[in-house]
Structure formats: structure tokens, C-alpha cells
């Protein structure tokens, strides 16, 4: 997933691929409404670059989201701590392994620059 996050945020390099992938997936969808290819003028390389995919892959915000759902009465159980339900330590380990790989350094440096530019 970490590499997928990097790929989507590595713009404009991967813009054409992502756009064509979405078109292909829509075309193959069994839902007729999904098969309509939308030429959304707001779907730019900048929009994709700004997507909130974390460069390090760590999940954030789940506890706050679940607490809000609990307040609304949607959940009928106690909200668990994120560390109890997500293997964040494995994500951290995978991220460290990825950033140590020399062949991934150019990609990582580009995406890290994007994250610094956007602040996340």
C-alpha cells in the first residue's frame, strides 16, 4: 500500500496512467452508472498529488472518526484503540525497508517533496 500511495501522489509523472486506469475500471464495471467516464475538470494532477495518502503509510484519524460515530449512536460497542486493531508496527517496518532501497530513492525523494509541499 505504501508504494501505491507514492504512485498516486507522484504527479504529474503518473497522471496519465491513473486517469487511464480509472477509465478502464469504469468501463469494466458491472454497474451501468459506473461505466460512464466522467471528464471531471477538477480531477487534475494537482488534485491527485494532494490526496491524503501518507508517505509513511501510517493510518491516522481512526480513533477520532470512530468516537464521532459512537457519539451519533451508530456504534453499539466500545471504540478500540487504533493500536489494538491496526498493525502500525508492521507498516513502520515496511516503510523503513522501502526507504533503504537504493532503487526507490528517486521515487521516494519526489513523493517526500510532495508531502512536504502539502504538509501531509
C-alpha positions as CSV (number, residue, x, y, z in Angstrom):
1,X,0.0,0.0,0.0
2,X,2.8,2.4,0.8
3,X,4.1,2.1,-2.8
4,X,0.6,2.6,-4.1
5,X,0.3,5.8,-2.1
6,X,3.6,7.0,-3.5
7,X,2.5,6.2,-7.0
8,X,-0.8,8.2,-6.8
9,X,1.0,11.2,-5.3
10,X,3.9,11.2,-7.8
11,X,2.4,13.8,-10.1
12,X,2.5,14.7,-12.9
13,X,4.6,11.6,-13.7
14,X,1.8,9.1,-13.1
15,X,-1.2,11.3,-14.1
16,X,-1.9,9.8,-17.5
17,X,-1.6,6.2,-16.1
18,X,-4.0,6.9,-13.2
19,X,-6.5,8.6,-15.5
20,X,-6.5,5.8,-18.0
21,X,-6.7,3.2,-15.2
22,X,-9.9,4.9,-13.9
23,X,-11.4,4.8,-17.4
24,X,-10.6,1.1,-17.8
25,X,-12.1,0.2,-14.4
26,X,-15.2,2.2,-15.1
27,X,-15.7,0.6,-18.5
28,X,-15.4,-2.9,-16.9
29,X,-17.8,-2.2,-14.0
30,X,-20.9,-4.3,-13.9
31,X,-22.8,-1.2,-12.7
32,X,-24.1,0.8,-15.7
33,X,-23.8,4.1,-13.8
34,X,-20.1,3.4,-13.1
35,X,-19.4,2.8,-16.8
36,X,-19.9,6.4,-17.6
37,X,-16.5,8.0,-18.0
38,X,-16.7,11.4,-16.4
39,X,-14.4,14.1,-17.7
40,X,-14.1,15.9,-14.4
41,X,-12.3,19.2,-14.7
42,X,-11.5,19.1,-11.0
43,X,-9.5,15.8,-11.4
44,X,-6.1,17.3,-12.2
45,X,-2.6,16.1,-11.4
46,X,-2.7,18.7,-8.6
47,X,-5.8,17.1,-7.2
48,X,-4.2,13.6,-7.2
49,X,-1.0,15.0,-5.7
50,X,-2.9,16.5,-2.9
51,X,-4.7,13.2,-1.9
52,X,-4.2,12.5,1.8
53,X,-2.2,9.3,1.3
54,X,0.5,9.2,3.9
55,X,4.0,8.8,2.6
56,X,4.9,6.5,5.5
57,X,1.6,4.5,5.2
58,X,0.6,5.0,8.8
59,X,-3.2,5.2,9.4
60,X,-4.3,8.3,11.3
61,X,-7.6,9.7,12.5
62,X,-9.5,6.5,13.0
63,X,-10.0,7.0,16.7
64,X,-11.5,10.4,16.2
65,X,-13.7,9.1,13.4
66,X,-14.9,6.2,15.5
67,X,-15.6,8.4,18.5
68,X,-17.8,10.7,16.4
69,X,-19.7,7.7,15.1
70,X,-20.1,6.5,18.7
71,X,-21.5,9.9,19.8
72,X,-24.1,9.6,17.0
73,X,-25.2,6.3,18.4
74,X,-24.1,4.4,15.2
75,X,-21.8,2.0,17.1
76,X,-23.0,-0.3,19.8
77,X,-19.6,-1.2,21.1
78,X,-16.6,0.4,22.8
79,X,-14.3,2.0,20.3
80,X,-10.9,0.2,20.4
81,X,-7.6,2.0,20.3
82,X,-6.1,2.1,16.9
83,X,-3.0,0.2,18.1
84,X,-5.3,-2.7,19.0
85,X,-6.8,-3.0,15.6
86,X,-4.0,-1.9,13.2
87,X,-0.6,-3.4,12.9
88,X,1.1,0.0,12.7
89,X,4.4,-1.5,13.8
90,X,4.4,-3.6,10.6
91,X,3.7,-0.6,8.5
92,X,6.6,1.3,10.1
93,X,8.9,-1.7,9.5
94,X,7.8,-1.9,5.8
95,X,8.3,1.9,5.4
96,X,11.8,1.7,6.8
97,X,12.7,-1.2,4.5
98,X,11.4,0.7,1.4
99,X,13.3,3.9,2.1
100,X,16.5,1.9,2.5
101,X,16.2,0.5,-1.1
102,X,18.6,2.4,-3.3
103,X,16.5,1.8,-6.5
104,X,13.5,3.5,-4.8
105,X,15.3,6.7,-3.7
106,X,14.4,8.8,-6.7
107,X,10.7,8.0,-6.3
108,X,10.8,8.4,-2.6
109,X,12.5,11.8,-2.9
110,X,9.9,13.1,-5.3
111,X,7.0,11.9,-3.2
112,X,8.6,13.2,0.0
113,X,8.8,16.6,-1.6
114,X,5.1,16.4,-2.5
115,X,4.3,15.6,1.1
116,X,6.4,18.4,2.4
117,X,4.8,20.8,0.0
118,X,1.3,19.8,1.1
119,X,2.1,19.3,4.8
120,X,1.0,15.7,4.9
